[in-house]
């Protein structure tokens, strides 16, 4: 019996394992709770996305939903209702291969307390926020799965690394699931720092940001 696994199948298996690993890590750090949040990854023949109402802390790699390029459910459990949102990122920005959405506590709290600016939810308060995250706009509240949110994200997917959904939490994309998760973690920690300050600190200066651009290629 031929048990050879194709390169495409190996890549899919690896993506399934990465989604489960990142989901468990985010859950263990309480970036997501219960069955909130979702993660997806691009494949050559479609996408993987966590199932609807799945707990990110206890994902079975084999049960992660697969959809083809037309969005048809191929295998695994039923795909998350946010599939259209994820697809709009991938369709608009070919360099992106992973999308992570959580209901992270401090970012949801920031959307309730009031963001810095609608086009920039946080000021550039740390160098790593500038380098790893960049500008993050707020998308006003719509119900979970609302198609208008997916269309807003389509318009933004090539110009920013993520968005904050009011009362729901961040959606962040990256070259891989891991890279998207790392940026989301930096974003959540920056929101916590900002909310902790009774007297809000001044943002980094233009000169300091220019130095980050010159030295590290920051995109701010």
C-alpha positions as CSV (number, residue, x, y, z in Angstrom):
1,X,0.0,0.0,0.0
2,X,1.4,3.4,-1.0
3,X,1.5,5.6,2.1
4,X,3.5,8.5,0.5
5,X,2.1,11.9,1.5
6,X,2.1,14.6,-1.1
7,X,3.8,18.0,-0.5
8,X,0.3,19.6,-0.4
9,X,-0.9,17.2,2.2
10,X,2.2,17.8,4.3
11,X,1.6,21.5,4.1
12,X,-2.0,21.1,5.1
13,X,-1.1,18.9,8.0
14,X,1.5,21.4,9.2
15,X,-1.0,24.3,9.0
16,X,-3.6,22.3,11.0
17,X,-1.0,21.7,13.7
18,X,0.0,25.3,13.7
19,X,-3.6,26.5,14.1
20,X,-4.1,24.1,17.0
21,X,-0.8,25.1,18.6
22,X,-1.5,28.9,18.3
23,X,-5.1,28.4,19.5
24,X,-3.9,26.6,22.7
25,X,-1.3,29.3,23.3
26,X,-3.7,32.1,23.0
27,X,-6.2,30.3,25.2
28,X,-3.7,29.5,27.9
29,X,-2.8,33.2,28.1
30,X,-6.5,34.2,28.2
31,X,-6.4,36.1,25.0
32,X,-9.6,34.2,24.2
33,X,-12.0,32.3,26.5
34,X,-14.8,29.8,26.0
35,X,-15.6,29.3,22.3
36,X,-14.8,32.8,21.3
37,X,-12.4,33.7,18.4
38,X,-11.2,32.0,15.2
39,X,-8.1,31.3,13.2
40,X,-7.5,30.5,9.5
41,X,-4.7,29.7,7.2
42,X,-4.3,29.8,3.4
43,X,-3.7,26.6,1.5
44,X,-2.9,26.1,-2.2
45,X,-6.3,24.7,-2.8
46,X,-8.4,26.7,-0.3
47,X,-8.3,27.6,3.4
48,X,-8.4,26.1,6.8
49,X,-10.6,27.8,9.5
50,X,-11.5,26.8,13.0
51,X,-15.0,25.4,13.3
52,X,-18.0,27.4,14.5
53,X,-18.2,27.6,18.3
54,X,-14.9,25.7,18.8
55,X,-12.7,26.4,21.8
56,X,-9.3,27.6,20.6
57,X,-7.7,25.9,23.6
58,X,-8.9,22.4,22.6
59,X,-8.7,22.2,18.9
60,X,-8.5,18.8,17.1
61,X,-6.3,19.4,14.1
62,X,-8.2,16.9,12.1
63,X,-11.6,18.6,12.9
64,X,-10.5,22.0,11.6
65,X,-12.7,23.0,8.7
66,X,-11.4,23.0,5.2
67,X,-13.0,25.0,2.4
68,X,-12.1,25.2,-1.3
69,X,-11.3,28.3,-3.3
70,X,-15.0,28.8,-4.0
71,X,-15.7,28.7,-0.2
72,X,-17.4,25.3,-0.3
73,X,-17.1,23.3,2.9
74,X,-14.8,20.3,2.1
75,X,-14.0,18.5,5.3
76,X,-13.8,18.9,9.1
77,X,-16.4,20.4,11.3
78,X,-18.7,23.3,10.2
79,X,-16.6,26.4,9.4
80,X,-16.8,29.6,11.5
81,X,-19.4,32.1,10.4
82,X,-16.6,34.6,9.9
83,X,-15.3,32.8,6.9
84,X,-16.2,35.7,4.5
85,X,-14.2,38.1,6.6
86,X,-11.1,35.8,6.4
87,X,-11.5,35.2,2.7
88,X,-11.6,39.0,2.0
89,X,-8.2,39.3,3.7
90,X,-6.7,36.6,1.5
91,X,-8.4,37.7,-1.7
92,X,-7.1,41.3,-1.2
93,X,-3.6,40.7,0.2
94,X,-1.8,37.7,-1.4
95,X,1.1,38.0,1.0
96,X,-1.1,37.1,3.9
97,X,-1.4,33.4,4.9
98,X,-2.9,33.6,8.4
99,X,-5.7,35.4,10.1
100,X,-6.4,35.4,13.9
101,X,-9.5,36.9,15.6
102,X,-9.9,36.9,19.4
103,X,-12.1,38.7,22.0
104,X,-9.0,39.8,23.9
105,X,-10.0,41.5,27.2
106,X,-8.0,44.8,27.0
107,X,-8.7,45.4,23.4
108,X,-12.5,45.0,23.9
109,X,-12.2,47.2,27.0
110,X,-10.4,49.8,24.9
111,X,-13.2,49.8,22.4
112,X,-15.7,50.4,25.2
113,X,-13.6,53.1,27.0
114,X,-12.8,54.9,23.8
115,X,-9.9,54.5,21.3
116,X,-7.2,57.1,20.7
117,X,-8.4,57.8,17.2
118,X,-10.8,56.0,14.8
119,X,-8.0,55.3,12.4
120,X,-5.4,54.6,15.1
121,X,-6.8,52.8,18.2
122,X,-3.6,53.4,20.1
123,X,-0.8,55.9,19.8
124,X,2.7,54.8,19.1
125,X,3.8,54.3,22.7
126,X,6.5,51.6,22.3
127,X,8.9,50.9,19.6
128,X,7.7,47.3,19.2
129,X,4.1,48.5,18.7
130,X,5.3,50.6,15.8
131,X,7.5,47.9,14.3
132,X,5.3,44.8,14.9
133,X,1.7,46.2,14.7
134,X,1.4,49.6,13.1
135,X,-1.8,51.5,12.4
136,X,-5.0,49.7,13.6
137,X,-8.3,51.3,12.7
138,X,-11.6,50.8,14.6
139,X,-14.6,49.2,12.8
140,X,-17.8,50.4,14.5
141,X,-20.0,47.7,16.0
142,X,-21.9,45.3,13.8
143,X,-23.3,41.9,14.9
144,X,-20.9,39.0,14.6
145,X,-20.7,37.8,11.0
146,X,-22.2,40.9,9.5
147,X,-21.2,41.1,5.8
148,X,-20.6,44.8,6.1
149,X,-17.6,44.1,8.4
150,X,-16.1,41.7,5.9
151,X,-16.4,44.4,3.2
152,X,-14.8,47.0,5.4
153,X,-11.9,44.6,6.0
154,X,-11.6,44.0,2.3
155,X,-11.0,47.7,1.8
156,X,-8.3,47.8,4.5
157,X,-6.5,44.4,4.1
158,X,-3.6,45.7,2.0
159,X,-2.9,48.9,4.0
160,X,-2.9,47.7,7.6
161,X,-2.1,44.6,9.6
162,X,-5.4,44.3,11.4
163,X,-8.5,46.0,12.8
164,X,-10.3,46.3,16.1
165,X,-14.0,45.4,15.9
166,X,-15.9,47.5,18.5
167,X,-17.1,45.3,21.4
168,X,-15.8,42.2,19.7
169,X,-12.0,42.3,19.5
170,X,-9.1,42.3,17.1
171,X,-8.7,40.7,13.7
172,X,-5.0,40.5,12.7
173,X,-3.4,39.0,9.6
174,X,0.2,38.0,8.8
175,X,2.5,36.0,6.6
176,X,1.7,33.0,8.7
177,X,-0.7,32.1,11.5
178,X,2.1,32.5,14.0
179,X,3.1,35.9,12.7
180,X,-0.5,37.1,12.9
181,X,-0.7,35.8,16.5
182,X,2.5,37.5,17.5
183,X,1.2,40.9,16.2
184,X,-2.1,40.3,18.0
185,X,-0.3,39.6,21.3
186,X,1.8,42.9,20.9
187,X,-1.5,44.7,20.2
188,X,-3.2,43.3,23.2
189,X,-0.3,44.1,25.5
190,X,-0.1,47.6,24.2
191,X,-3.8,48.1,24.9
192,X,-3.2,46.9,28.5
193,X,-0.3,49.3,29.0
194,X,-2.4,52.2,27.7
195,X,-5.4,51.4,29.9
196,X,-3.1,51.1,32.9
197,X,-1.9,54.6,32.7
198,X,-3.9,57.2,34.7
199,X,-2.0,60.0,33.0
200,X,-1.5,59.0,29.4
201,X,2.1,59.1,28.1
202,X,3.1,61.1,25.1
203,X,3.5,59.1,21.9
204,X,6.9,58.5,20.4
205,X,8.1,61.6,18.6
206,X,8.3,61.9,14.8
207,X,12.1,61.8,15.0
208,X,11.9,58.6,17.1
209,X,9.6,56.9,14.7
210,X,11.8,58.0,11.7
211,X,14.7,56.3,13.5
212,X,12.7,53.1,13.7
213,X,11.8,53.4,10.0
214,X,15.5,53.9,9.0
215,X,17.0,51.3,11.4
216,X,14.4,48.5,11.3
217,X,12.2,49.3,8.2
218,X,9.2,50.1,10.4
219,X,6.1,50.8,8.2
220,X,4.4,53.4,10.5
